[in-house]
Amino acid sequence: MNHQNSIQEFERARKTIPGGVNSPVRAYKSVGIPPVLIDHAKGARIFDIDGNEYIDFVSSWGPLILGHAREEIVEAIKKTAEKGTSFGAPTVIETQMAERIIEMMPSVESVRMVNSGTEATMSALRLARAFTGRELVLKFVGNYHGHADSFLINAGSGAMTFGVPNSPGVTKATAKNTLAAPYNDLQAVEDLFAKTGDKIAAIIVEPVAGNMGLVLPQKGFLEGLREITRKYGALLIFDEVITGFRLSRGGAQALFGIDPDLTTMGKIIGGGLPVGAYGGKREIMETLAPDGPVYQAGTLSGNPLAMAAGLTALNILNDNPQIYSHLEQKAIKLADGFRKNIADTGTKALVNQIGSMLTLFFNDGQQVTSYDEAVASDTKKFAEYFSLSLENGIYLAPSQFETGFVSDAHTDADIDYAIKANREALIKMKERE
């Protein structure tokens, strides 16, 4: 494939944008090649500015569960834009969105819209601290909750990719208020609470980790977190920015049967537009201004374009629950195809998959259930695999520590081709050893 236009435009961008990108992982630094710049997309296909076509398994990092440029969503955005793009005042569609989220997400009784996942998680944390009167928060090593200072302590995603899990600029005072435990290690959580449980406001967790690659919760882990927080009077916050409305109609909490106190959301609820939200038990949410003393505001919160796109997406998912079983069937087929290719080629790799999410780890272990096991993966092998996949027309996230997504727009032929491309890449990699 020819990528000359992308190379030239990326060099142009580097002159005016830090690193040439507005989100670090887009720079492709971890895979050692210049990024491709995207021109347009439709369904499961994405096209770069050189005219190359790819089958997309990034889905804008998760939001596009229905595929790119879904007709109903595009039409909803057009109709809304004709009436105005922003008012800074209440609109009926905000209430409609809140009602739909509450109907679909089991634990949510009240919800506040914001503009990003980071804004949602940092607001939920402030709310939890205010509600409990405590200052400490517990997160998990390798879990990523956005780029607010409190969360850049042993973070995942881009922070893992670039080897700076403790970002410069985060003060020591902030770091002291954030405790970190290994993901899937319930004993470590119990030990921390035994020492300082009366000072911990909340546990925040990705119920299914998606930012150190896909890492599933082990049996009893989420249930244990719920029990511990109730025992010590702390809140349990599920970060469902990725998993919300992706793993099931009611997110990971519905899939695993857990009732968190607060939930953060994003991605799918914007239908591809910038959005975030946090919600939970009414008595907690009522401490937010203007009803209560906890302040949080946003000029573009509940933006009508984002509400129109997101509400349309949620309505489609709500009215067509079979989408979730179809998504899972396609993801299982993809994962099983990869596993057969791995076995046939003798590649040191494994696949984690749940619902419509999956990650291929170049890892010679028996499992990846923690940060330590994830970072043992061979990132050089992944970089080689990424480049071969791109040349074969498969668009993947440019990091070993990310998750792939299957959308409703992927066809059986797309899945078959992706399995074939995976096999060809693994064979070439084996030949080069």
Stockholm file with secondary structure:
# STOCKHOLM 1.0

chainA/1-433         MNHQNSIQEFERARKTIPGGVNSPVRAYKSVGIPPVLIDHAKGARIFDIDGNEYIDFVSSWGPLILGHAREEIVEAIKKTAEKGTSFGAPTVIETQMAERIIEMMPSVESVRMVNSGTEATMSALRLARAFTGRELVLKFVGNYHGHADSFLINAGSGAMTFGVPNSPGVTKATAKNTLAAPYNDLQAVEDLFAKTGDKIAAIIVEPVAGNMGLVLPQKGFLEGLREITRKYGALLIFDEVITGFRLSRGGAQALFGIDPDLTTMGKIIGGGLPVGAYGGKREIMETLAPDGPVYQAGTLSGNPLAMAAGLTALNILNDNPQIYSHLEQKAIKLADGFRKNIADTGTKALVNQIGSMLTLFFNDGQQVTSYDEAVASDTKKFAEYFSLSLENGIYLAPSQFETGFVSDAHTDADIDYAIKANREALIKMKERE
#=GR chainA/1-433 SS CCCHHHHHHHHHHHTTSGGGSSSGGGGCGGGTSCCCCEEEEEBTEEEETTCCEEEESSGGGTTCTTCBTCHHHHHHHHHHHHHCSCCSSCCHHHHHHHHHHHHHSTTCSEEEEESSHHHHHHHHHHHHHHHHTCCEEEEEETCCCCSSGGGCSSCCTHHHHTTCSSCTTCCHHHHHTEEEEETTCHHHHHHHHHHHGGGEEEEEECSSBCSSSCBCCCTTHHHHHHHHHHHHTCEEEEECTTTTTTSSTTHHHHHHTCCCSEEEEEGGGGTTSSCEEEEECHHHHTTBTTTSSBCCCCTTTTCHHHHHHHHHHHHHHHHCTHHHHHHHHHHHHHHHHHHHHHHHHTCSCEEEEETTEEEEECCCSSCCCSHHHHHTSCHHHHHHHHHHHHHTTEECCSSTTSCEECCTTCCHHHHHHHHHHHHHHHHHHHHHC
#=GC SS_cons         CCCHHHHHHHHHHHTTSGGGSSSGGGGCGGGTSCCCCEEEEEBTEEEETTCCEEEESSGGGTTCTTCBTCHHHHHHHHHHHHHCSCCSSCCHHHHHHHHHHHHHSTTCSEEEEESSHHHHHHHHHHHHHHHHTCCEEEEEETCCCCSSGGGCSSCCTHHHHTTCSSCTTCCHHHHHTEEEEETTCHHHHHHHHHHHGGGEEEEEECSSBCSSSCBCCCTTHHHHHHHHHHHHTCEEEEECTTTTTTSSTTHHHHHHTCCCSEEEEEGGGGTTSSCEEEEECHHHHTTBTTTSSBCCCCTTTTCHHHHHHHHHHHHHHHHCTHHHHHHHHHHHHHHHHHHHHHHHHTCSCEEEEETTEEEEECCCSSCCCSHHHHHTSCHHHHHHHHHHHHHTTEECCSSTTSCEECCTTCCHHHHHHHHHHHHHHHHHHHHHC
//
